[in-house]
């Protein structure tokens, strides 16, 4: 993961500020930075989004495939994460691939919870045909707190995803043919209300912070990743870093994660609803606008 090297006086300055609930950029310990969220930015995908907390680009491509043997009446999601070597020199050679595999594994774990996405909606013919959603994540810039930024971008891209409706036609001999609708508005939309967002809590000194910058991550030896639904339910927990967390720390961090996660969902959904209401008249901004 991208990191910075700080001197001891710099670390002490950050540490003392966190203990007083006053971070270097003026935020409190439970405050997120302002994140820019933009959807529907890649015309060749079924859905797309960009989140500028770090700079994350996500594209979702719906393709027909065969259902898994253990779930014959469901479609499924496939995640891949590419860390651009231009984001940081640490991503050159194998560094980026290792981080990409780690983020992808975390996404698989987050989306493994039941009722996260209605996968039965992606089934076309049980045991024969289904929609496979290929979720491709591109990390273009590092600004700290990568896992949270990726989860926001993935949820926004899935919200933006439109899957063509299909009809299954069967002739007299029993042969089946799949016909896709030509109407771009005749499509399937995913309900992402239960898709969790990741909240990363970094322990710095005797306190913990959310949405840590690279400098703050350099002062933290342990962190807790929690995936939180819009209703404040925890679906997965993962400890990271070489440092230790005692049970009291973990309980406090979980409670903070639930509280902050609910607010994060509300803020994200508000932005997504505003963009949706603008339709085709929405002005696209950013490097892909």
Buried (B, 14 or more C-beta within 10 A) or exposed (E): BBEBEBEEEBBEBBBEBBEEEEBEEEBEBBBBBEBEBBBBBBEEBBBBBBBBBBBBBBBBBBEBBEBEEEBBEBBBBBBBBBBBEEBBEBBEEEBBEEBBEBBBEBBEBBBEBEEBBEBEBBBBBEEEBBBBBBBBBBBBBBBBBBBBBBBBBBBBBBBBBBBBEBEEEEEEEEEEEEEEEEEEEEBBEBEBEBBBBBBBBBBBBEBBBBBBBBBBBBBBEBBBBBBBBBEBBBBBEBEBBEEEBEEEBBEBBBEBBBBBBBBBBEBBBEBBEEBEEEEEEBEEEEEEE
